[in-house]
Amino acid sequence: MHDTNFLIENNAKHVWHPMAHPGEMREHPPHIIEHGEGVEVVDIHGHRLLDGVGGLWNVNLGYSCEPVKAAMIAQLHKLPYYNAFRGTTNSPLIELSYELCQFFRPEGMARAFLTSGGSDSVETCLRLARQYHRANGQPERTKFFSLKKGYHGTHFGGASVNGNANFRRNYEPMLGGVHHLPAPFTYRNQFETDDGAVIARKIAAIFEEEIAFQGADTIAALIMEPVLGSGGVIVPHETFFPLMREICDRHGILLIADEVITGFGRAGSESGSRLWGIKPDMMSTAKGISNGYFPLGAAMISEKIAVVIESAKGATGTISHGYTYSGHPIGAATALATIAEVKRQNIAANAATLGVQLLAGLERLKQKYEVVGDARGKGLMAALELVSDRTKKTPADKAVVQALYDRAYDSGVIVRTSGNNVIISPCLAIGSEHVNRILSALDLGLAAATEALNR
Ligand SMILES: Cc1ncc(COP(=O)(O)O)c(C=O)c1O
């Protein structure tokens, strides 16, 4: 074991961090997080922080969830790994697949395909969408639709449906036959309105027009996040998902709900699809499924898809897709224990209640500080969008956002910044007092951001 000096000396020197410039990481080395306890983490200098990031939207039950840790350790001793490819399986995987289908029964899910994370789950859904149409006698249905500002991970399929140029440009050309619709975003849009219902109808009209242009019989699926997370916590109007579901149904297009963030309670309901009252054809899940303790995801498949693929003969019905770690026994044991705790603690309800308190506090901060252009959120996923000019909605520059981050960190709360957005996604097991701590830290941070802006 190396000492603290070694860690500080070598920080970011021999590793490339995700979504970061290696040079910048070396110049401004990241905080080294050493411990996690309850809903807090402690950095290498002993500085204790309330985790306003929730790991990365995933440590929903906090860092001290003993039943989950115990299940992992027990499984590690019993069977640390065995594959689930044709011919063998393991008991936690059988139990987890049963449990997942029970958990997502209200969404109409009937089968689970286990993966190693969100990007894998998205990729699985995209591939299965094409396989479904092939098995259903419509092999020309290969195109995908998605939303601008959506985020669906970093595999080529997921990156192709991503709606943010940052995640695409260096790796182009992306998959052909992918088309993007405008985001259901009230704060910034092309429609010159902040009326969410109007925006929903306009996007639906664009979708209809594009379906007519492309030919419905060429389109496999529409993939969307129920609440757009990484794109800056964009909460669609309640009519948006039902509208898009109805259009998809009418044209034989599958609807994939990317529930990597919203699955298991984050938006204040067991899933984002349940929140909006729709049944998707497939759901990509990950993050909260294992409380962040094991890299795991699941693509969930509805009865409609399952029936068609399972009744296809030979190669067309074979799932020619899978990962070495699909159905990893420790991952499955982790998820089983996590889901039991998610239900026992009813964390979705807690997220819904505290989300109201959080959003009200963010609205108050918006009243207090000109630098806040927009405050938005659903459940315990929320964002502040910082601007240098409120009327023109000019995005605040990096130094302003960094000033907020640094002051909040110094005051004992860690939040996440992305462009000019400050994203708040704490563990779902927090209490009202934690929400107040986050709001106080943001208050201090916004004062610092305002100073930076006026400098
Ligand atoms: C909605 C959504 N889909 C997919 C992904 C990709 O998941 P992962 O980073 O586990 O591959 C993410 C990650 O944040 C996400 O938010």
The ligand as a MOL file (V3000), in Angstrom:
LIG
                    3D

  0  0  0     0  0            999 V3000
M  V30 BEGIN CTAB
M  V30 COUNTS 16 16 0 0 0
M  V30 BEGIN ATOM
M  V30 1 C -29.4240 7.9010 -19.5050 0
M  V30 2 C -28.0840 7.2320 -19.5790 0
M  V30 3 N -27.9160 6.2260 -20.4400 0
M  V30 4 C -26.7370 5.5670 -20.5210 0
M  V30 5 C -25.6680 5.9150 -19.7390 0
M  V30 6 C -24.3670 5.1780 -19.8400 0
M  V30 7 O -24.1630 4.4360 -18.7030 0
M  V30 8 P -22.6870 3.9360 -18.2970 0
M  V30 9 O -21.8890 5.1570 -18.0160 0
M  V30 10 O -22.9380 3.0550 -17.1060 0
M  V30 11 O -22.1580 3.1460 -19.4540 0
M  V30 12 C -25.8090 6.9660 -18.8320 0
M  V30 13 C -24.6960 7.3840 -17.9540 0
M  V30 14 O -24.7290 8.3700 -17.2710 0
M  V30 15 C -27.0440 7.6520 -18.7580 0
M  V30 16 O -27.2150 8.6700 -17.9190 0
M  V30 END ATOM
M  V30 BEGIN BOND
M  V30 1 1 1 2
M  V30 2 1 2 3
M  V30 3 2 2 15
M  V30 4 2 3 4
M  V30 5 1 4 5
M  V30 6 1 5 6
M  V30 7 2 5 12
M  V30 8 1 6 7
M  V30 9 1 7 8
M  V30 10 2 8 9
M  V30 11 1 8 10
M  V30 12 1 8 11
M  V30 13 1 12 13
M  V30 14 1 12 15
M  V30 15 2 13 14
M  V30 16 1 15 16
M  V30 END BOND
M  V30 END CTAB
M  END
